[in-house]
Amino acid sequence: MRPHVRYGNPVIKVGVFGAQGRMGSEVVKAVEAAEDTELVAGVGAADERDRVLGADVVVDFTHPDVVMDNLRWLISHGIHAVVGTSGFDEARVAQVRELLAEAPGVNVLIAPNFGVAAVLMMSFAEKAAPYFDSVEIIELHHPNKADAPSGTAYRTAELVAAARERAGSAPMPDATTSELDGARGAEVGGVRVHALRITGMIAHQEVVLGTHGETLTIRHDSMNRESFMPGVLLGVRRVADLPQQVTVGLEPLLGLS
C-alpha cells in the first residue's frame, strides 16, 4: 500500500460496501471523522463497485449471499478487505485463502465481531472452557439480522470447542432423549448455541459455563453500533501489515493470540 499524505501524515483511502446499512453507515461516519482515513466512496446495493477503485482498503458490511463475490472483485483489483459480514465458516475462509493464493500482497481481515469487549469475551470464554463440565452460548440480536447463529456466537463456539479438545475435556453431559426440533439449539463443534431475535436489542451474548457447585456467566452487550467502530478502524489501519493473507478475528491485532 502506498500511503497518501494529509498535512504530513499518511492517510488510508477507504471504501465501504453496504454503506446504506446499519453498520455500513456507521463505518462511513467513522472513516470521515478519523484524521488518518479518507472516504473514497460508500457503495450501496444499487451502486457500481467501481466507485471504490483507488481505495487502499474496503470495509464490507453487506450480506452473506453477496460477500464472497465482493471479495473476489476486491482481491482481483488488489484491494485489501476488512470484512464484518457474517457467514464465514471454515469452508468459506478456505475459499478466501484460495482466492488470495493468486494475489500476493493482498490481505483480508474477517472479524466475527469488531467490539473490543466482545473479543475479550470470546478470549475469556476460550480460557475458561476447559475448567467446566458444561458450556452453552446464548446470543441475542435484533429481528432484522439475516443469519443465525451470529458470527460471534459461531466463532465463540469454535474457540470453546478447540480449547476443550486441546485440554482433553470429556464430552459435555446431556441426557436429552426427546426434544422438539431446535429446542436444544444448534451444535457447533459439540457446543450448543441458542439464537434469540428480539425487537429493541442490538447485539448481546452470554457464555454460560457450569461444573459441580458453581457456574460462570460471561456476558457482552453492545448498546449501539458506534461501539464497533474503534475495532473497524483498527482493522483498516492494520490489515495491510498483517503477516498472514487471511486473518480471522481481531485477537492478533489486540495481542490476544
C-alpha positions in Angstrom: 0.0 0.0 0.0 1.4 3.4 -0.9 0.3 5.8 1.9 -1.4 9.1 1.0 -0.5 12.2 2.9 -2.5 14.8 4.7 -0.7 17.6 6.5 2.4 15.5 6.5 0.7 12.4 7.9 -0.1 9.2 6.0 -3.8 8.8 5.1 -5.5 5.5 4.3 -8.1 5.7 1.5 -11.2 3.6 2.4 -14.2 2.3 0.6 -17.3 0.9 2.2 -19.6 -1.8 0.8 -23.0 -1.9 2.4 -22.8 1.9 3.1 -26.5 2.3 3.4 -27.0 -0.4 6.0 -27.0 0.0 9.8 -23.3 -0.9 10.3 -22.1 0.4 6.9 -23.5 3.9 7.6 -21.7 4.0 10.9 -18.4 2.9 9.2 -18.9 5.8 6.7 -19.2 8.3 9.6 -16.2 6.8 11.4 -14.0 6.9 8.4 -15.0 10.5 7.6 -14.3 11.5 11.3 -10.9 9.9 11.7 -7.9 12.1 10.9 -5.9 9.3 9.2 -8.6 7.9 6.9 -10.3 9.3 3.8 -13.6 8.0 2.4 -13.3 7.1 -1.3 -16.9 6.0 -1.7 -19.7 4.4 0.1 -21.3 1.8 -2.1 -24.9 0.6 -1.6 -26.7 -2.4 -3.2 -27.6 -0.4 -6.3 -24.2 1.2 -6.8 -21.3 0.1 -9.0 -18.3 -1.4 -7.1 -16.0 0.6 -9.4 -16.7 3.6 -7.2 -14.2 2.3 -4.7 -11.3 2.0 -7.2 -8.4 3.9 -5.8 -9.1 2.7 -2.2 -6.4 1.1 -0.2 -8.9 -0.8 1.9 -12.6 -1.6 1.6 -14.8 -2.5 4.6 -17.6 -4.9 3.8 -20.8 -5.0 5.8 -23.2 -6.4 3.3 -24.9 -9.8 3.3 -23.7 -13.4 3.4 -25.2 -14.0 -0.1 -23.0 -11.4 -1.8 -19.9 -11.0 0.3 -17.9 -13.7 -1.5 -18.5 -12.1 -4.9 -17.4 -8.8 -3.3 -14.2 -10.4 -2.1 -13.4 -11.9 -5.5 -13.7 -8.5 -7.0 -11.6 -6.7 -4.4 -8.9 -9.3 -4.5 -8.8 -9.2 -8.3 -8.3 -5.4 -8.1 -5.5 -5.7 -5.4 -7.5 -4.0 -2.6 -7.3 -5.1 1.0 -10.6 -6.1 2.7 -11.9 -5.7 6.2 -15.0 -7.9 6.5 -17.7 -7.7 9.1 -20.3 -9.6 7.2 -21.4 -12.9 8.8 -21.4 -16.4 7.4 -17.7 -17.3 7.4 -17.3 -20.9 8.4 -14.1 -22.8 7.8 -15.2 -23.7 4.3 -15.7 -20.0 3.3 -12.4 -19.0 4.9 -10.7 -21.7 2.9 -12.2 -20.2 -0.3 -10.8 -16.8 0.6 -7.4 -18.4 1.1 -7.6 -20.0 -2.4 -8.5 -16.6 -3.9 -5.6 -14.9 -2.2 -3.1 -17.5 -3.4 -3.3 -15.8 -6.8 -2.9 -12.3 -5.3 0.3 -11.9 -3.3 0.3 -8.7 -1.4 -3.4 -8.5 -0.7 -4.7 -9.2 2.8 -8.2 -9.9 4.1 -9.3 -9.5 7.8 -12.5 -11.3 8.7 -13.8 -10.3 12.1 -16.9 -12.0 13.6 -17.1 -9.0 16.0 -15.4 -5.6 16.0 -16.3 -4.8 19.6 -13.1 -4.9 21.7 -15.2 -6.0 24.7 -16.8 -8.8 22.6 -13.4 -10.0 21.5 -12.3 -10.1 25.1 -15.5 -12.0 26.0 -14.6 -14.7 23.4 -11.0 -14.8 24.7 -12.2 -15.3 28.3 -14.6 -18.0 27.3 -11.9 -19.9 25.4 -9.7 -19.7 28.5 -12.4 -20.8 30.9 -14.0 -23.6 28.9 -11.7 -26.5 29.9 -12.3 -25.9 33.6 -16.1 -26.6 33.3 -18.2 -29.7 32.5 -20.8 -27.7 30.5 -20.6 -24.7 28.2 -23.5 -23.3 26.2 -23.9 -20.0 24.3 -26.9 -17.7 24.1 -26.8 -14.9 21.5 -29.5 -12.1 21.3 -29.9 -9.8 18.4 -32.4 -7.6 16.6 -35.0 -9.3 14.4 -33.6 -7.9 11.2 -30.4 -10.0 11.4 -30.2 -12.3 8.4 -28.2 -15.2 9.9 -28.4 -17.4 12.9 -26.4 -18.1 14.9 -24.4 -14.9 14.8 -20.8 -14.9 13.5 -19.7 -14.1 17.0 -21.5 -17.0 18.6 -20.3 -19.4 15.9 -16.7 -18.2 16.4 -17.0 -18.4 20.2 -18.3 -22.0 19.9 -15.3 -22.9 17.7 -12.9 -21.4 20.2 -14.5 -23.1 23.1 -14.6 -26.5 21.3 -10.9 -26.2 20.3 -9.9 -25.3 23.8 -11.7 -28.3 25.3 -10.2 -30.6 22.7 -6.7 -29.4 23.4 -7.3 -30.0 27.1 -8.7 -33.4 26.6 -12.1 -32.5 28.1 -14.8 -35.1 28.3 -18.0 -34.7 26.2 -20.5 -32.4 27.8 -23.2 -34.2 29.8 -26.7 -34.1 28.2 -29.3 -36.8 28.9 -31.9 -35.3 26.5 -33.6 -38.1 24.5 -36.8 -36.4 23.5 -37.0 -32.8 22.2 -38.8 -30.5 19.8 -36.7 -29.7 16.8 -34.3 -26.9 17.7 -35.2 -26.9 21.4 -31.5 -27.6 22.4 -30.2 -25.1 19.8 -27.7 -25.6 17.1 -24.5 -27.5 17.6 -21.1 -26.1 16.7 -18.2 -28.5 17.5 -20.3 -30.1 20.2 -21.2 -26.7 21.8 -24.9 -25.8 21.9 -25.7 -22.3 20.6 -29.1 -20.6 21.1 -30.2 -17.6 19.0 -32.8 -15.1 20.1 -34.2 -12.4 17.8 -35.8 -9.7 19.9 -37.1 -6.2 19.0 -35.1 -3.5 20.7 -31.9 -5.4 21.1 -28.7 -4.7 19.2 -26.0 -7.4 19.8 -25.7 -9.4 23.0 -24.1 -12.7 24.0 -23.8 -14.9 27.1 -21.5 -17.8 27.6 -22.8 -20.0 30.4 -20.3 -22.4 32.0 -21.0 -24.9 34.8 -19.4 -27.5 36.9 -20.3 -29.2 40.2 -21.3 -26.5 42.7 -20.7 -23.4 40.7 -21.4 -21.6 37.4 -19.8 -18.7 35.5 -21.6 -16.4 33.1 -19.6 -14.2 30.7 -21.8 -11.6 29.0 -21.2 -8.9 26.5 -23.7 -6.2 25.5 -23.4 -3.7 22.6 -25.6 -0.7 23.3 -25.2 0.9 19.9 -23.4 0.3 16.6 -20.9 3.1 17.2 -19.3 0.8 19.8 -17.9 -1.4 17.0 -16.1 1.5 15.2 -12.8 1.5 17.1 -12.3 -2.1 16.1 -13.2 -1.4 12.5 -10.7 1.5 12.3 -8.1 -0.7 13.9 -8.7 -3.3 11.2 -8.5 -0.6 8.5 -5.2 0.7 9.9 -3.5 -2.7 10.4 -4.9 -5.0 7.6 -2.1 -4.2 5.1 0.6 -5.1 7.5 -0.8 -8.4 8.9 1.7 -11.3 8.5 -0.9 -13.7 7.1 -3.0 -13.0 4.0 -6.2 -14.2 5.8 -6.7 -13.2 9.5 -9.8 -14.3 11.3 -10.7 -12.2 14.4 -9.3 -9.1 16.0 -7.4 -11.1 18.5 -4.0 -10.9 16.8 -4.4 -7.1 16.4 -5.1 -6.8 20.2 -2.2 -9.1 21.2 -4.5 -11.9 22.4 -3.1 -14.6 20.1 
